[in-house]
Amino acid sequence: MALQAYKVEQVLVFASRGTEAKMLAAPLIRPMEEWREDVAGWVALRSERAAEFDELYDPERTEPYVHAAS
């Protein structure tokens, strides 16, 4: 299955599910120590499907990843 584009705040991630995208992007948005202290913030963090960015997917990549230009 090809990875799909997701936006987590301003971070573009290619993943198969939104939860994967959130896990990859969260430490780039805030340090994990802060997320541990702000569980409500972690829960509120959303990944949004961004189909308009699917064309940026690198077909050579098979594992979820953060897009370099993010």
C-alpha positions in Angstrom: 0.0 0.0 0.0 1.4 3.4 -1.0 1.8 5.9 1.8 -0.5 8.9 1.8 0.1 12.5 2.8 -1.0 13.8 6.2 -0.6 17.3 7.7 0.1 17.5 11.5 0.0 21.2 12.2 2.6 22.4 9.6 4.5 19.0 9.3 3.9 17.0 6.1 4.1 13.2 6.8 3.7 10.2 4.5 2.1 7.3 6.3 -0.5 4.6 5.9 -2.6 5.9 8.8 -3.1 9.3 10.6 -1.9 7.8 13.9 1.4 7.0 12.3 1.7 10.5 11.0 0.9 12.0 14.4 3.6 9.8 16.1 6.3 10.9 13.6 5.3 14.6 13.7 4.7 15.2 17.4 8.4 15.2 18.5 9.1 17.8 15.7 6.4 20.0 17.0 7.3 19.8 20.7 9.8 17.8 22.8 8.3 14.5 24.0 8.8 15.7 27.6 6.3 18.5 27.0 3.9 16.0 25.5 4.1 13.8 28.5 3.2 16.8 30.7 0.4 17.9 28.4 -1.6 14.8 27.7 -4.6 16.8 26.7 -2.5 18.6 24.1 -1.3 15.2 22.8 -4.9 13.9 22.5 -5.9 17.2 20.7 -3.1 16.9 18.2 -4.7 15.9 14.9 -3.4 14.6 11.6 -5.4 15.6 8.6 -5.5 13.8 5.3 -3.8 16.0 2.7 -4.5 14.3 -0.6 -3.3 17.4 -2.5 0.3 16.5 -1.4 0.1 12.9 -2.4 2.1 13.7 -5.6 5.1 14.5 -3.4 5.3 10.9 -2.2 8.7 9.2 -2.9 7.7 5.7 -4.3 11.1 4.4 -3.3 10.2 4.9 0.4 8.2 2.0 2.0 8.3 3.2 5.6 6.4 6.2 7.0 8.4 9.4 6.9 8.4 13.1 7.4 8.7 15.0 4.1 12.0 16.9 3.9 10.5 20.2 2.9 8.2 20.3 6.0 
